[in-house]
Amino acid sequence: MSQYKAVPQTAVEKPHMDGLIRIKWAVLAGRYTFSKKTRIEMETDDLTELDIAESILNARDVYKKLRSNSASRNKRREYLYIIQGTNVDGLVI
């Protein structure tokens, strides 16, 4: 048996895909929260938590990865992922 694992080609070509996979697993496990700002934006756009979760699970790629500028994150590096996907109704979020 070979000691090497098969790695999907997309993971090699796009290392940020590991972040998307971790995010999707967190959503599936229910390990996520929405900030106050996010909740305001969701209300403004008439979106539910389920809409957001569905769009993350249906996403194919991370469009941007940004380092957080939040003052509360000074001890630990945190990244913000810009993800675009669709909910079950086909709405792009």
WOVEN-V600085 format. One line per field, one symbol per residue. psi: psi as a letter, one per 30 degrees, with the letter a starting at -180 (. if undefined). burial: b if it has 24 or more other C-alpha atoms within 12 Angstrom, else e. Layout:
psi: ???
burial: ???
This chain:
psi: kkfkkkkkeeeeeifffeeeeeeeeeeefgillkleeeeeeeeeghkleeeeeeeeffkflkekjkkkgkffgffkkkkkkjkkalaffgkk.
burial: eeeeeeeeeeeeeeebbebbbebbeebeeeeeeeeeeeeeeeeeeeeebebbbbbbbbbebbeeeeeeeeeeeeeeeeeebebbbeeeeeeeb
